[in-house]
Amino acid sequence: MFSHAPEYLQRRERAERAAAKRAASALTRRIHQELAQKYAELRRETGEHAGDPTQRRTLTIGAGEQHAIPLNID
């Protein structure tokens, strides 16, 4: 279950990077790039907590903006 989280996060990171390349606007491109960076960060952190289902993360986009995406990786 949780052992697949790093692979899932890597797939999401790559998908967001691809979406950033296809983005029609600068704002959309920036959001996809931020998502890709956050997925990469979470993947690195997940490696430290592999197998610990209590680790839940929320992905926040933008500096101080009120957009949060819960990541359920269990």
C-alpha positions as CSV (number, residue, x, y, z in Angstrom):
1,M,0.0,0.0,0.0
2,F,2.3,2.8,1.2
3,S,5.4,1.2,-0.3
4,H,4.3,2.4,-3.7
5,A,4.0,6.0,-2.7
6,P,7.5,7.0,-4.0
7,E,6.7,5.6,-7.5
8,Y,3.2,7.3,-7.4
9,L,4.8,10.6,-6.5
10,Q,7.4,10.3,-9.2
11,R,4.7,9.6,-11.8
12,R,2.8,12.6,-10.6
13,E,5.9,14.8,-10.7
14,R,6.6,13.7,-14.3
15,A,2.9,14.3,-15.3
16,E,3.0,17.8,-13.8
17,R,6.3,18.6,-15.6
18,A,4.7,17.5,-18.9
19,A,1.6,19.5,-18.2
20,A,3.8,22.6,-17.5
21,K,5.4,22.2,-20.9
22,R,1.9,22.1,-22.5
23,A,0.4,24.9,-20.5
24,A,-1.3,27.6,-22.4
25,S,-0.6,30.4,-19.9
26,A,2.3,31.5,-17.7
27,L,0.1,31.1,-14.6
28,T,-0.9,27.5,-15.5
29,R,2.8,26.7,-16.3
30,R,3.9,28.1,-12.9
31,I,1.2,26.1,-11.0
32,H,2.2,22.9,-12.7
33,Q,5.9,23.6,-12.1
34,E,5.2,24.2,-8.4
35,L,3.2,21.0,-8.2
36,A,6.1,19.1,-9.8
37,Q,8.5,20.6,-7.3
38,K,6.2,19.7,-4.4
39,Y,5.8,16.1,-5.6
40,A,9.6,15.8,-5.8
41,E,9.9,17.1,-2.3
42,L,7.3,14.7,-1.0
43,R,9.0,11.8,-2.8
44,R,12.2,12.6,-1.0
45,E,10.4,12.9,2.4
46,T,8.5,9.7,1.8
47,G,11.7,7.8,1.4
48,E,12.5,8.9,5.0
49,H,9.1,7.7,6.3
50,A,8.6,4.7,4.1
51,G,6.0,2.3,5.6
52,D,4.6,4.9,8.1
53,P,0.9,5.4,7.2
54,T,0.6,8.2,9.7
55,Q,2.5,10.5,7.5
56,R,-0.1,12.7,5.7
57,R,0.8,15.7,3.7
58,T,-1.0,18.7,2.3
59,L,0.3,20.3,-0.9
60,T,0.1,24.1,-0.8
61,I,0.5,26.0,-4.1
62,G,1.8,29.6,-4.2
63,A,3.3,31.8,-1.6
64,G,0.6,32.5,1.0
65,E,-2.2,31.6,-1.3
66,Q,-5.2,29.7,0.1
67,H,-5.1,26.7,-2.3
68,A,-4.4,23.4,-0.6
69,I,-4.6,19.9,-2.2
70,P,-4.7,17.0,0.2
71,L,-2.5,14.2,-0.9
72,N,-3.9,10.8,0.2
73,I,-1.0,8.5,-0.5
74,D,-2.2,5.4,1.4
